[in-house]
């Protein structure tokens, strides 16, 4: 089950991340050619932020059915919605063909992407955690948590191959669409895997005992608001650091610094190794050292490293730039690794899908939807160092939220 949740989560995260790559590299020219460079970048990153605003809606919708009907059927639906929306971006004509309809349709597809991914993470981690034996929930949850680095590596690798194989004109004209169209194939693979999985024993027992909640969202907001809001705050730095280092960092280094696109894509692939290492280390250690302790350590590391991120990028030396990105993603991995077990453990089985998903994705609003609107303006008005201070501040907010939460590794899930 851990492997099945890893495969499905990887495919959905590939879909989600290729949009970020395209945003940084080409979407401003394709869909916003009539705007100034800064405004086109802001508009392009605003479409990126739309999905983060949609993700809590997806959490509410899919969380309701995940807590009422079951984890498996919801995961199949979220995969279809996410995959088809992603693939259609690859077929969408640009501004030169459709005019203002092009960015409007782009925003619509990005919104649907957000709805789909909003229901994905919670189901994937519950599939692993609710099948895990006692004392190994962190280990089992590490597999779906590895979905982001593997999905991001796949997205980066595909973009790198396409970029290296085509000249600039061909890449800007049609080459960037290839990673999106590959989603059709990946969805087919994911469906084969997802349709073979069984329902989790925790949910099956809940159904047998007639303990499923009739209104999971209402019960969650009435009885578990504190855990929901603090869990969301704990996740904020994960999204802020990832967006700033990988998505905006790619745009900043290739435009403002003039670094070759292929060089930065290659460095991003190297950085993903650090992310995977951080996730595996902290997720597996959380079974013995505790979830809370590892997440607090990650937040503290992120608060410090964020201040070094842009000074190292500004050197324009590939080795130091790789260190900047790799260090940022390692901090992110240490912070996010235990979250696959930590957030589900905060909530009872009756509202666990809704609670874990909504906390995770509200954190995406705080860290992932706000950052694309704030970071370009900070860099433009106050320089790159101000961006580091912004992310460091987000890390401190997350740290304070985690300090207010309890340790959960000894809790029963059933």
LINLINHU-V537273 format. One record per residue. RES is the residue in one small letter. SS is DSSP state (h for helix, s for strand, l for the rest). PHI is phi in whole degrees, 0 to 359 (999 if undefined). NEAR is the number of other C-alpha atoms within 8 Angstrom. Layout:
((RES SS PHI NEAR) (RES SS PHI NEAR))
This chain:
((x l 999 8) (x h 297 11) (x h 292 8) (x h 297 10) (x h 292 14) (x h 295 14) (x h 297 12) (x h 297 13) (x h 295 14) (x h 298 14) (x h 297 13) (x h 294 14) (x h 289 13) (x h 302 14) (x h 303 15) (x h 291 11) (x h 282 11) (x h 295 14) (x h 294 10) (x h 299 10) (x h 299 12) (x h 296 10) (x h 300 13) (x h 289 12) (x h 255 9) (x l 212 10) (x h 296 11) (x h 297 13) (x h 286 8) (x h 282 11) (x h 250 12) (x l 225 13) (x l 288 10) (x l 270 5) (x l 259 8) (x l 295 7) (x h 306 6) (x h 294 7) (x h 292 8) (x h 295 14) (x h 296 9) (x h 297 11) (x h 296 10) (x h 296 13) (x h 288 12) (x h 293 10) (x h 295 11) (x h 297 14) (x h 288 13) (x h 306 13) (x h 296 15) (x h 291 14) (x h 289 13) (x h 281 13) (x h 301 17) (x h 299 14) (x h 297 10) (x h 300 15) (x h 297 16) (x h 293 13) (x h 293 9) (x h 290 13) (x h 297 17) (x h 301 13) (x h 286 10) (x h 295 15) (x h 277 18) (x h 263 10) (x l 257 7) (x l 141 11) (x h 285 14) (x h 296 13) (x h 297 9) (x h 294 13) (x h 294 13) (x h 294 11) (x h 294 8) (x h 296 14) (x h 296 15) (x h 297 10) (x h 298 12) (x h 295 16) (x h 293 15) (x h 292 11) (x h 299 12) (x h 294 17) (x h 298 13) (x h 292 11) (x h 299 11) (x h 293 12) (x h 259 8) (x l 283 9) (x l 296 8) (x l 274 11) (x h 298 14) (x h 298 8) (x h 263 7) (x h 255 9) (x l 66 8) (x h 293 7) (x h 295 8) (x h 298 14) (x h 296 11) (x h 296 8) (x h 292 9) (x h 298 11) (x h 298 10) (x h 299 8) (x h 294 12) (x h 294 14) (x h 297 12) (x h 295 13) (x h 303 15) (x h 298 16) (x h 300 18) (x h 296 14) (x h 289 15) (x h 296 18) (x h 264 19) (x h 282 13) (x h 300 10) (x h 301 15) (x h 294 15) (x h 295 14) (x h 288 15) (x h 294 13) (x h 301 14) (x h 280 16) (x h 293 13) (x l 282 10) (x l 260 11) (x l 284 9) (x l 290 6) (x l 302 5) (x l 87 8) (x l 230 9) (x h 294 13) (x h 298 16) (x h 297 10) (x h 296 11) (x h 290 16) (x h 297 15) (x h 293 13) (x h 296 17) (x h 291 13) (x l 281 13) (x h 304 14) (x h 302 11) (x h 295 11) (x h 289 12) (x h 297 15) (x h 292 13) (x h 297 11) (x h 297 9) (x h 298 14) (x h 295 14) (x h 297 11) (x h 295 9) (x h 297 13) (x h 296 11) (x h 297 8) (x h 295 12) (x h 296 13) (x h 288 8) (x h 270 6) (x l 238 10) (x l 282 8) (x h 301 7) (x h 294 7) (x h 293 9) (x h 297 12) (x h 291 10) (x h 280 7) (x l 218 8) (x h 297 11) (x h 295 15) (x h 283 10) (x h 302 10) (x h 301 12) (x h 290 14) (x h 292 12) (x l 298 9) (x h 299 13) (x h 304 10) (x h 293 7) (x h 294 10) (x h 297 13) (x h 299 8) (x h 297 8) (x h 299 12) (x h 295 11) (x h 301 8) (x h 290 11) (x h 293 12) (x l 289 8) (x l 266 6) (x l 281 9) (x l 256 5) (x l 293 10) (x l 289 11) (x h 297 8) (x h 295 11) (x h 290 12) (x h 300 9) (x h 293 9) (x h 298 13) (x h 293 9) (x h 298 7) (x l 270 6) (x l 55 6) (x l 256 8) (x l 294 9) (x l 286 10) (x l 279 5) (x l 221 7) (x h 304 14) (x h 295 10) (x h 298 7) (x h 295 11) (x h 298 12) (x h 291 8) (x h 282 7) (x h 247 6) (x l 224 10) (x h 298 9) (x h 299 6) (x h 297 10) (x h 298 12) (x h 290 9) (x h 291 13) (x h 296 14) (x h 296 16) (x h 297 14) (x h 297 13) (x h 278 15) (x h 303 17) (x h 293 17) (x h 301 11) (x h 288 12) (x h 298 14) (x h 289 15) (x h 294 12) (x h 301 13) (x h 294 13) (x h 281 13) (x h 266 10) (x h 279 13) (x h 291 13) (x h 301 10) (x h 294 13) (x h 294 11) (x h 297 9) (x h 288 12) (x h 274 12) (x h 257 8) (x l 293 7) (x l 266 9) (x l 74 7) (x l 287 10) (x l 299 7) (x h 301 7) (x h 296 9) (x h 298 9) (x h 290 12) (x h 295 13) (x h 295 11) (x h 295 12) (x h 295 13) (x h 297 11) (x h 298 10) (x h 298 14) (x h 297 14) (x h 296 10) (x h 293 13) (x h 297 15) (x h 298 13) (x h 296 10) (x h 296 15) (x h 296 18) (x h 296 12) (x h 301 10) (x h 285 14) (x h 295 18) (x h 287 12) (x h 291 11) (x h 293 14) (x h 289 14) (x h 251 6) (x h 267 8) (x l 100 12) (x h 294 16) (x h 301 13) (x h 298 9) (x h 291 15) (x h 294 16) (x h 300 12) (x h 298 10) (x h 297 14) (x h 297 15) (x h 296 11) (x h 298 9) (x h 296 15) (x h 298 14) (x h 279 9) (x h 293 12) (x h 302 14) (x h 286 12) (x h 266 10) (x h 303 13) (x h 283 13) (x h 303 10) (x h 288 12) (x h 297 12) (x l 292 8) (x l 292 8) (x l 62 10) (x l 257 7) (x h 308 8) (x h 296 6) (x h 289 11) (x h 291 14) (x h 297 12) (x h 297 10) (x h 300 13) (x h 289 14) (x h 297 14) (x h 297 11) (x h 298 15) (x h 286 16) (x h 294 14) (x h 301 15) (x h 298 16) (x h 296 17) (x h 297 17) (x h 289 17) (x h 273 14) (x h 308 16) (x l 286 19) (x h 296 11) (x h 298 16) (x h 260 13) (x h 295 12) (x h 296 13) (x h 300 13) (x h 290 11) (x l 286 9) (x l 236 12) (x l 289 9) (x h 301 12) (x h 299 10) (x h 231 14) (x h 293 11) (x h 298 15) (x h 296 18) (x h 294 14) (x h 295 14) (x h 295 17) (x h 291 15) (x h 299 15) (x h 301 13) (x h 273 14) (x h 294 11) (x h 299 16) (x h 294 16) (x h 294 12) (x h 295 13) (x h 259 16) (x h 259 15) (x h 272 15) (x l 284 10) (x h 302 12) (x h 298 15) (x h 273 12) (x h 268 8) (x h 299 11) (x h 300 10) (x h 290 8) (x h 299 12) (x h 297 12) (x h 293 8) (x h 268 6) (x h 231 8) (x l 92 9) (x h 294 11) (x h 299 11) (x h 295 10) (x h 294 13) (x h 299 13) (x h 295 10) (x h 299 8) (x h 294 14) (x h 298 14) (x h 297 9) (x h 297 13) (x h 297 14) (x h 292 11) (x h 300 11) (x h 297 14) (x h 300 13) (x h 295 8) (x h 295 12) (x h 293 15) (x h 299 9) (x l 274 7) (x l 262 9) (x l 274 7) (x l 283 8) (x l 230 11) (x l 296 11) (x l 266 6) (x l 286 6) (x l 276 4) (x l 265 8) (x l 286 7))
